[in-house]
């Protein structure tokens, strides 16, 4: 489907914003911020059109606009560390905006911004190390001092890298310990489940046996009652007949 006029304008303005973001701008530069705001309005209007582009293309536009917006917000931060951290979370576009681009312009801008933030952080760290280690050094501007500071900076960076590696090893050890504890707990729970299942089976078997024994006892009790009743009837009949015979044999005395 052919691109609409609004989409073409969005692509042109997006390309212009990417070009401005790649340049070094003055702190008072306002055009990029206004252009990004206009991009947001155009993108919102484009999403509401009936003949809007494919969802993948709309997502790519939104990704690039969000990248430029995040880039402006990161530039407003005070310290270089915060700027570098904010740039780490930015997601540049995946495809070029125009056919003239070989790689996405937002990706290039992202790399340039990360390099600038890293350079500023290095300069600030270099100045901090020099001011701490050599607060009264009168030859800060000479090349030998620069070399010495660079060596000291490398040592500080190496120390931080060693600390990070040590922390990574500790986290790995904790992860292994947690995994072992999880496996042990899983085995214990499995054994408990097996024991519980066996106990339930035994309880069911005992209940069935108890039920059978109860039925047998009930039948036996009924049989005992019946035999006792018949015995009592026989005894009563025997006594009655005996009394009649006794009366017949021994008449009443006059």
PyMOL commands that set and color helices and strands:
alter all, ss='L'
color gray80, all
select helices_A, chain A and resi 5-22+31-48+55-75+80-88+105-133+143-249
alter helices_A, ss='H'
color red, helices_A
deselect
rebuild
show_as cartoon
